[in-house]
Amino acid sequence: MSDTIQPFTPNGAPAARAAVEQLKAYSAPLEGRRQMLRLDFNENTIGPSPLVAQALRHFSSEEIAVYPEYDGLREALLQNLLESGCRPGLTPAQVGLFNGVDAAIHAVFQAYGDAGETLLTTAPTFGYYSPCAGMQGMTIEAIPYQGETFDFPLAAIQEALAARSPRLLLICNPNNPTGTRLPADQVIALAASAPGTLVVVDELYEAFTGDSVLPSADFTATPNLLVFRSLAKTAGLAGLRIGFAIGHADVVDRVSRVTGPYDVNSVAVAAAFAALADQSYVDAYVAEVLRARDWTLQALRDAGVRHHCDGGNYLLIWPQRPVAEVDAALREAGILVRSMAGKPLIDGCFRVSIGTTSQMQRFMEAYRRIDGLAA
Protein backbone atom coordinates (compact mmCIF):
# COMPACT_ATOMS: atom_id res chain seq x y z
CA MET A 1 0.00 0.00 0.00
CA SER A 2 1.28 3.48 -0.85
CA ASP A 3 2.71 5.47 2.06
CA THR A 4 0.63 8.46 0.99
CA ILE A 5 -2.71 6.67 1.33
CA GLN A 6 -4.02 5.99 4.82
CA PRO A 7 -6.24 2.89 5.20
CA PHE A 8 -8.57 4.57 7.72
CA THR A 9 -10.13 7.94 8.43
CA PRO A 10 -9.14 9.73 11.67
CA ASN A 11 -12.22 8.16 13.32
CA GLY A 12 -11.32 4.61 12.28
CA ALA A 13 -13.64 4.13 9.29
CA PRO A 14 -12.20 2.78 6.04
CA ALA A 15 -10.69 5.56 3.93
CA ALA A 16 -11.94 6.29 0.42
CA ARG A 17 -9.78 6.74 -2.65
CA ALA A 18 -7.04 9.34 -2.16
CA ALA A 19 -8.74 11.79 -4.55
CA VAL A 20 -11.97 11.56 -2.54
CA GLU A 21 -10.23 11.94 0.83
CA GLN A 22 -8.86 15.27 -0.41
CA LEU A 23 -12.27 16.55 -1.52
CA LYS A 24 -14.61 18.91 0.25
CA ALA A 25 -18.19 17.83 -0.51
CA TYR A 26 -20.23 20.24 -2.64
CA SER A 27 -23.05 21.43 -0.42
CA ALA A 28 -25.89 23.88 -0.75
CA PRO A 29 -28.01 25.15 2.16
CA LEU A 30 -31.27 23.54 1.15
CA GLU A 31 -33.02 23.08 4.49
CA GLY A 32 -35.71 25.37 5.85
CA ARG A 33 -36.57 26.97 2.52
CA ARG A 34 -40.26 26.19 2.27
CA GLN A 35 -42.65 29.08 2.93
CA MET A 36 -39.83 31.52 2.11
CA LEU A 37 -39.41 33.69 -0.98
CA ARG A 38 -36.79 31.53 -2.72
CA LEU A 39 -34.45 33.84 -4.60
CA ASP A 40 -31.32 31.81 -3.80
CA PHE A 41 -31.09 28.90 -6.31
CA ASN A 42 -32.48 30.33 -9.56
CA GLU A 43 -35.53 28.06 -9.42
CA ASN A 44 -38.90 28.63 -10.97
CA THR A 45 -40.62 30.67 -8.23
CA ILE A 46 -44.27 29.89 -9.04
CA GLY A 47 -44.29 26.14 -9.66
CA PRO A 48 -44.86 23.98 -12.73
CA SER A 49 -47.66 23.87 -15.26
CA PRO A 50 -51.08 22.70 -14.03
CA LEU A 51 -50.62 19.79 -16.46
CA VAL A 52 -47.74 18.58 -14.30
CA ALA A 53 -49.85 18.65 -11.14
CA GLN A 54 -52.62 16.81 -12.99
CA ALA A 55 -50.19 14.11 -14.19
CA LEU A 56 -48.90 13.57 -10.67
CA ARG A 57 -52.40 13.38 -9.18
CA HIS A 58 -53.24 10.64 -11.66
CA PHE A 59 -50.05 8.69 -11.03
CA SER A 60 -51.13 5.12 -10.28
CA SER A 61 -49.99 2.58 -7.71
CA GLU A 62 -48.96 0.27 -10.51
CA GLU A 63 -46.65 2.94 -11.94
CA ILE A 64 -45.02 3.28 -8.52
CA ALA A 65 -44.52 -0.48 -8.20
CA VAL A 66 -42.69 -1.07 -11.49
CA TYR A 67 -39.37 0.19 -12.79
CA PRO A 68 -39.58 3.37 -14.87
CA GLU A 69 -40.06 3.28 -18.63
CA TYR A 70 -38.68 5.96 -20.93
CA ASP A 71 -40.44 5.19 -24.20
CA GLY A 72 -41.23 8.41 -26.04
CA LEU A 73 -39.53 10.83 -23.62
CA ARG A 74 -36.51 11.48 -25.82
CA GLU A 75 -38.82 11.97 -28.79
CA ALA A 76 -40.95 14.42 -26.78
CA LEU A 77 -37.88 16.46 -25.88
CA LEU A 78 -36.68 16.50 -29.49
CA GLN A 79 -40.09 17.68 -30.69
CA ASN A 80 -40.05 20.44 -28.07
CA LEU A 81 -36.54 21.48 -29.14
CA LEU A 82 -37.48 21.44 -32.81
CA GLU A 83 -40.47 23.69 -32.16
CA SER A 84 -38.21 26.12 -30.29
CA GLY A 85 -35.72 26.42 -33.15
CA CYS A 86 -33.32 23.50 -32.72
CA ARG A 87 -31.49 22.31 -35.84
CA PRO A 88 -33.51 19.48 -37.45
CA GLY A 89 -32.19 15.96 -37.70
CA LEU A 90 -31.43 15.01 -34.11
CA THR A 91 -32.31 11.43 -33.18
CA PRO A 92 -33.31 9.85 -29.84
CA ALA A 93 -29.87 8.23 -29.62
CA GLN A 94 -28.45 11.74 -29.29
CA VAL A 95 -30.35 12.41 -26.05
CA GLY A 96 -29.21 11.16 -22.66
CA LEU A 97 -31.59 11.13 -19.66
CA PHE A 98 -30.21 11.92 -16.21
CA ASN A 99 -31.31 12.40 -12.61
CA GLY A 100 -30.88 16.14 -12.98
CA VAL A 101 -28.05 17.89 -14.80
CA ASP A 102 -25.89 17.41 -11.70
CA ALA A 103 -25.92 13.69 -12.47
CA ALA A 104 -25.10 14.41 -16.12
CA ILE A 105 -22.11 16.52 -15.04
CA HIS A 106 -20.90 13.73 -12.76
CA ALA A 107 -21.34 11.16 -15.53
CA VAL A 108 -19.30 13.22 -18.01
CA PHE A 109 -16.40 13.29 -15.59
CA GLN A 110 -16.70 9.58 -14.87
CA ALA A 111 -16.76 8.76 -18.57
CA TYR A 112 -14.13 11.21 -19.81
CA GLY A 113 -12.02 12.43 -16.87
CA ASP A 114 -9.00 10.55 -15.60
CA ALA A 115 -6.24 11.20 -13.08
CA GLY A 116 -3.68 13.68 -14.34
CA GLU A 117 -5.89 15.01 -17.15
CA THR A 118 -7.11 18.60 -17.22
CA LEU A 119 -10.49 20.26 -16.83
CA LEU A 120 -10.47 23.69 -18.45
CA THR A 121 -13.21 26.03 -17.25
CA THR A 122 -13.81 29.59 -16.06
CA ALA A 123 -13.99 31.30 -12.68
CA PRO A 124 -16.25 31.94 -10.95
CA THR A 125 -18.70 29.37 -12.27
CA PHE A 126 -21.06 26.64 -11.06
CA GLY A 127 -19.45 25.07 -8.01
CA TYR A 128 -20.10 21.41 -8.86
CA TYR A 129 -17.67 21.18 -11.77
CA SER A 130 -14.56 21.28 -9.60
CA PRO A 131 -15.60 18.54 -7.11
CA CYS A 132 -16.44 16.24 -10.01
CA ALA A 133 -13.00 16.87 -11.51
CA GLY A 134 -11.42 16.31 -8.10
CA MET A 135 -13.18 12.95 -7.73
CA GLN A 136 -11.33 11.78 -10.83
CA GLY A 137 -7.98 13.21 -9.75
CA MET A 138 -8.01 15.75 -12.57
CA THR A 139 -6.10 19.03 -12.69
CA ILE A 140 -8.37 22.09 -12.79
CA GLU A 141 -7.46 25.15 -14.84
CA ALA A 142 -10.04 27.87 -14.17
CA ILE A 143 -9.50 31.06 -16.18
CA PRO A 144 -11.06 34.19 -14.63
CA TYR A 145 -13.70 36.30 -16.32
CA GLN A 146 -12.44 39.73 -17.31
CA GLY A 147 -13.08 43.22 -16.01
CA GLU A 148 -16.02 44.72 -14.16
CA THR A 149 -18.41 43.30 -16.75
CA PHE A 150 -17.00 39.75 -16.39
CA ASP A 151 -16.33 39.26 -20.08
CA PHE A 152 -15.62 35.75 -21.32
CA PRO A 153 -11.84 35.13 -21.48
CA LEU A 154 -11.97 33.89 -25.06
CA ALA A 155 -8.32 34.48 -26.02
CA ALA A 156 -7.05 32.76 -22.86
CA ILE A 157 -9.37 29.77 -23.42
CA GLN A 158 -8.23 29.48 -27.04
CA GLU A 159 -4.60 29.60 -25.95
CA ALA A 160 -5.13 26.93 -23.28
CA LEU A 161 -6.93 24.65 -25.76
CA ALA A 162 -4.09 24.94 -28.24
CA ALA A 163 -1.25 24.64 -25.75
CA ARG A 164 -2.48 21.98 -23.34
CA SER A 165 -5.18 19.91 -25.09
CA PRO A 166 -7.36 19.57 -21.98
CA ARG A 167 -9.58 16.52 -21.73
CA LEU A 168 -12.67 18.62 -20.93
CA LEU A 169 -13.74 22.21 -21.47
CA LEU A 170 -16.84 23.09 -19.45
CA ILE A 171 -18.66 26.34 -20.23
CA CYS A 172 -21.75 27.47 -18.33
CA ASN A 173 -23.57 29.65 -20.88
CA PRO A 174 -24.92 31.98 -19.64
CA ASN A 175 -22.58 31.59 -16.72
CA ASN A 176 -23.80 31.11 -13.18
CA PRO A 177 -23.23 33.40 -11.25
CA THR A 178 -21.88 36.21 -13.50
CA GLY A 179 -24.42 35.84 -16.31
CA THR A 180 -21.61 36.02 -18.89
CA ARG A 181 -22.74 34.98 -22.35
CA LEU A 182 -20.73 33.51 -25.21
CA PRO A 183 -22.31 33.59 -28.67
CA ALA A 184 -23.16 30.18 -30.10
CA ASP A 185 -20.83 30.53 -33.09
CA GLN A 186 -17.87 31.11 -30.76
CA VAL A 187 -18.76 28.05 -28.67
CA ILE A 188 -18.92 25.92 -31.80
CA ALA A 189 -15.64 27.41 -33.06
CA LEU A 190 -13.94 26.43 -29.80
CA ALA A 191 -15.11 22.83 -30.25
CA ALA A 192 -13.99 22.78 -33.89
CA SER A 193 -10.55 24.07 -32.91
CA ALA A 194 -9.95 21.31 -30.35
CA PRO A 195 -11.31 17.95 -31.61
CA GLY A 196 -9.49 16.07 -28.83
CA THR A 197 -11.28 18.01 -26.09
CA LEU A 198 -14.87 17.29 -25.09
CA VAL A 199 -16.54 20.72 -24.98
CA VAL A 200 -19.52 20.64 -22.64
CA VAL A 201 -21.97 23.56 -22.70
CA ASP A 202 -24.21 23.90 -19.66
CA GLU A 203 -27.32 25.65 -21.02
CA LEU A 204 -29.60 25.55 -18.00
CA TYR A 205 -30.34 29.28 -18.29
CA GLU A 206 -30.41 29.74 -22.05
CA ALA A 207 -34.19 30.25 -22.15
CA PHE A 208 -33.69 33.65 -20.53
CA THR A 209 -31.15 34.81 -23.15
CA GLY A 210 -31.44 32.70 -26.30
CA ASP A 211 -27.75 31.84 -26.64
CA SER A 212 -28.19 28.12 -27.32
CA VAL A 213 -25.90 26.28 -29.73
CA LEU A 214 -28.67 23.82 -30.64
CA PRO A 215 -30.16 25.86 -33.51
CA SER A 216 -26.81 25.79 -35.32
CA ALA A 217 -24.72 22.89 -33.95
CA ASP A 218 -23.87 20.05 -36.33
CA PHE A 219 -22.81 17.15 -34.12
CA THR A 220 -21.41 15.29 -37.11
CA ALA A 221 -19.00 18.15 -37.79
CA THR A 222 -18.25 18.73 -34.10
CA PRO A 223 -18.80 15.37 -32.39
CA ASN A 224 -16.85 16.66 -29.36
CA LEU A 225 -19.65 19.09 -28.41
CA LEU A 226 -22.18 18.15 -25.70
CA VAL A 227 -25.08 20.29 -24.45
CA PHE A 228 -26.87 20.12 -21.10
CA ARG A 229 -30.54 21.09 -20.72
CA SER A 230 -32.94 20.86 -17.78
CA LEU A 231 -36.59 21.30 -16.81
CA ALA A 232 -35.66 22.74 -13.41
CA LYS A 233 -35.19 26.47 -14.02
CA THR A 234 -38.04 27.20 -16.41
CA ALA A 235 -40.57 24.36 -16.15
CA GLY A 236 -40.40 24.14 -12.35
CA LEU A 237 -39.32 20.50 -11.95
CA ALA A 238 -36.27 21.11 -9.73
CA GLY A 239 -37.65 18.85 -7.01
CA LEU A 240 -38.06 15.89 -9.36
CA ARG A 241 -34.54 15.98 -10.86
CA ILE A 242 -34.51 15.44 -14.59
CA GLY A 243 -31.90 16.65 -17.04
CA PHE A 244 -30.73 15.95 -20.56
CA ALA A 245 -27.46 15.74 -22.47
CA ILE A 246 -27.66 16.31 -26.22
CA GLY A 247 -24.83 15.61 -28.64
CA HIS A 248 -23.23 13.02 -30.89
CA ALA A 249 -24.74 9.58 -30.31
CA ASP A 250 -21.34 8.05 -29.48
CA VAL A 251 -20.67 10.63 -26.75
CA VAL A 252 -24.16 10.27 -25.29
CA ASP A 253 -23.66 6.50 -25.28
CA ARG A 254 -20.36 6.73 -23.39
CA VAL A 255 -21.74 9.14 -20.81
CA SER A 256 -24.83 6.98 -20.33
CA ARG A 257 -22.70 3.89 -19.72
CA VAL A 258 -21.64 5.16 -16.29
CA THR A 259 -25.19 5.73 -15.01
CA GLY A 260 -27.65 3.29 -13.50
CA PRO A 261 -30.35 1.72 -15.69
CA TYR A 262 -33.20 3.44 -13.79
CA ASP A 263 -31.63 6.64 -12.47
CA VAL A 264 -34.57 8.79 -13.64
CA ASN A 265 -37.66 7.86 -11.64
CA SER A 266 -41.17 7.31 -12.97
CA VAL A 267 -42.66 10.40 -11.32
CA ALA A 268 -40.05 12.61 -12.99
CA VAL A 269 -40.80 10.98 -16.34
CA ALA A 270 -44.54 11.65 -16.01
CA ALA A 271 -43.88 15.25 -14.98
CA ALA A 272 -41.46 15.77 -17.86
CA PHE A 273 -44.00 14.58 -20.43
CA ALA A 274 -46.56 17.01 -19.02
CA ALA A 275 -44.12 19.94 -18.84
CA LEU A 276 -42.92 19.39 -22.41
CA ALA A 277 -46.55 19.37 -23.57
CA ASP A 278 -47.18 22.84 -22.12
CA GLN A 279 -44.46 25.04 -23.62
CA SER A 280 -46.82 28.02 -23.56
CA TYR A 281 -46.73 27.91 -19.74
CA VAL A 282 -42.92 27.99 -19.78
CA ASP A 283 -42.89 30.80 -22.33
CA ALA A 284 -45.26 32.88 -20.20
CA TYR A 285 -43.12 32.32 -17.10
CA VAL A 286 -39.93 33.30 -18.92
CA ALA A 287 -41.62 36.45 -20.26
CA GLU A 288 -42.69 37.41 -16.74
CA VAL A 289 -39.15 36.89 -15.42
CA LEU A 290 -37.80 39.16 -18.16
CA ARG A 291 -40.34 41.84 -17.24
CA ALA A 292 -39.40 41.48 -13.58
CA ARG A 293 -35.70 41.71 -14.47
CA ASP A 294 -36.29 45.02 -16.26
CA TRP A 295 -38.25 46.37 -13.29
CA THR A 296 -35.59 45.27 -10.80
CA LEU A 297 -32.71 46.73 -12.78
CA GLN A 298 -34.47 50.09 -12.97
CA ALA A 299 -35.16 50.01 -9.23
CA LEU A 300 -31.49 49.25 -8.51
CA ARG A 301 -30.34 52.06 -10.80
CA ASP A 302 -32.75 54.50 -9.15
CA ALA A 303 -31.40 53.51 -5.71
CA GLY A 304 -27.77 53.84 -6.81
CA VAL A 305 -26.97 50.20 -6.00
CA ARG A 306 -23.93 48.56 -7.57
CA HIS A 307 -25.14 45.53 -9.47
CA HIS A 308 -24.40 43.34 -12.47
CA CYS A 309 -26.85 41.54 -14.73
CA ASP A 310 -26.34 39.91 -18.11
CA GLY A 311 -27.76 36.46 -18.91
CA GLY A 312 -29.88 34.11 -16.86
CA ASN A 313 -32.64 34.64 -14.31
CA TYR A 314 -30.34 36.15 -11.67
CA LEU A 315 -28.20 39.18 -10.92
CA LEU A 316 -25.43 40.23 -8.53
CA ILE A 317 -25.71 43.00 -5.92
CA TRP A 318 -22.94 44.59 -3.86
CA PRO A 319 -24.54 45.87 -0.61
CA GLN A 320 -23.28 48.73 1.53
CA ARG A 321 -23.37 46.58 4.66
CA PRO A 322 -21.36 43.34 4.99
CA VAL A 323 -22.92 40.70 2.79
CA ALA A 324 -23.34 38.23 5.67
CA GLU A 325 -25.42 40.76 7.60
CA VAL A 326 -27.63 41.53 4.61
CA ASP A 327 -28.06 37.82 3.86
CA ALA A 328 -29.13 37.14 7.46
CA ALA A 329 -31.48 40.14 7.61
CA LEU A 330 -33.19 39.16 4.37
CA ARG A 331 -33.66 35.65 5.73
CA GLU A 332 -35.28 37.14 8.83
CA ALA A 333 -37.62 38.96 6.45
CA GLY A 334 -38.50 35.63 4.78
CA ILE A 335 -36.39 36.18 1.66
CA LEU A 336 -33.54 33.88 0.60
CA VAL A 337 -30.61 35.05 -1.51
CA ARG A 338 -27.21 33.45 -2.15
CA SER A 339 -24.05 35.00 -0.71
CA MET A 340 -21.05 34.94 -3.04
CA ALA A 341 -18.58 35.40 -0.17
CA GLY A 342 -15.22 33.85 -1.02
CA LYS A 343 -15.92 33.51 -4.76
CA PRO A 344 -13.14 34.83 -7.00
CA LEU A 345 -13.81 38.27 -8.48
CA ILE A 346 -17.22 38.66 -6.79
CA ASP A 347 -16.48 38.34 -3.07
CA GLY A 348 -18.67 40.75 -1.12
CA CYS A 349 -21.80 40.49 -3.27
CA PHE A 350 -24.87 38.28 -3.26
CA ARG A 351 -26.82 36.67 -6.08
CA VAL A 352 -30.54 37.24 -6.39
CA SER A 353 -32.74 34.99 -8.49
CA ILE A 354 -35.37 36.86 -10.48
CA GLY A 355 -38.94 35.80 -9.87
CA THR A 356 -42.16 37.56 -10.78
CA THR A 357 -42.54 41.34 -10.68
CA SER A 358 -44.50 41.21 -7.42
CA GLN A 359 -41.85 38.99 -5.84
CA MET A 360 -39.09 41.37 -6.88
CA GLN A 361 -41.05 44.32 -5.52
CA ARG A 362 -41.17 42.51 -2.18
CA PHE A 363 -37.43 41.88 -2.37
CA MET A 364 -36.59 45.51 -3.20
CA GLU A 365 -38.78 46.84 -0.39
CA ALA A 366 -36.97 44.65 2.13
CA TYR A 367 -33.52 45.27 0.67
CA ARG A 368 -33.91 49.05 0.70
CA ARG A 369 -34.83 48.95 4.37
CA ILE A 370 -32.05 46.51 5.33
CA ASP A 371 -29.25 48.26 3.46
CA GLY A 372 -30.33 51.78 4.40
CA LEU A 373 -31.35 52.90 0.92
CA ALA A 374 -33.71 55.74 0.15
CA ALA A 375 -37.20 54.60 -0.74
Summary of the structure (lengths in Angstrom):
residues: 375
radius of gyration: 21.2
end to end distance: 66.1
largest distance: 66.1
contacts: 1214
relative contact order: 0.16
helix: 38%
strand: 16%
